[in-house]
Amino acid sequence: MSDPVGVKSAHTSTTTTTLFTGPFYLKGLTCLGTATAGTLAFRDGGSGGTLLLEIDVPGNANNIQETMIPDAGILFETNCYLTQPTGYNTTIFYGK
């Protein structure tokens, strides 16, 4: 059975990056943190864009943070720009 929303994924270990160019809905994510607590900040429109999602990740080596977003997800109209602490690895799931 095919998925009608065409979910895709993107992965990054860099501290700042554009994960996808919109319009798309962010549907979920998984993040591998470090021993240091940190924050994932998802913005629409680049580093100075609108903050649409902020997730705190507790400090714990090999801590995995999983978040599924309800309904259609969070709409990113321009792009999905992520800022995360050094050493974090994040995979996002997105679709139309």
N, C-alpha and C positions, 0 to 999 in steps of 0.2 A: 504494500500500500504506500503510495507516495504522500509526502508531506505537502499540504496545500499552501503553506506559508514559505516554503523554500528556506528553511533555517540554514544559516552559514555560521562559521566560527572564525575567530581571529585570535592569535596568541602573541604575547609580547613579554619580554623581560627587561625592556628599557624603561627608564623613569618617566619619560614623556613621549607620547606618540599619538598619531591619528590612526585609529583602529579600522574605521570604515568611513566612506563618504555616503551621505544620506541622499534621499530620505529613507531611513530604516528604523525599525523598532528594536531596541535592546531588550532581549528576552530573558537573559540570565548570564551568570558568570561563575567562574571558579577561580580562586586565587590561592597560591601557595605563598604564605608569608615567611617571615624570619623570626628570630628571637626578639626583634624589636617591633613594638606596636607601630601601626601606621594607618594611613587613610588613603583610600582609592577615591579619586575625584574624576567624575565623568562630565565633560562639558560639551555643549553643542556650539560649534563655531570656533574651535581652536582654543589656545591657552587663555585667551581673554573672554571666551564665550560664556554663555549662560550655564551655570552649574545645575545639572539635572539630577544627578545622583551622587551621593557621598556615602561611603561605607567605611566604618572603622574596623580594622583587623587587629585582634589582640596579639600581643607579643608572646610567641611560643614557637620555638623551632619546629619547622615542618607543619605549621598550622594551616589547615585548609579551610577556606571560607567559601561556602557555596550559597548563591543567592539566585532564586528563580523569581522572575517578575510576573505578577499576575496579569490576567486579561491579555491584551495585545502586546503589552510591553511599554517601554518609554520611547516616545518618538524623538529621534534626532533628525532635524530637518536639513542641516548642513553637513555635519560630520560628527563622529564620536571621538573626542580627544581625551585621553587618559593620562593622569598624573598619578604615579605610585612611588613608594619608597624604593631605594636601591636594594636589590636582591629579591624583590618580589617577582613572581611569575603569574600572569593573569591570562585566562582564556575567556572570551566572551562569546555569546550566542546571539545572533541577530537575524532579522528577516523582515519582509514586507508585510 
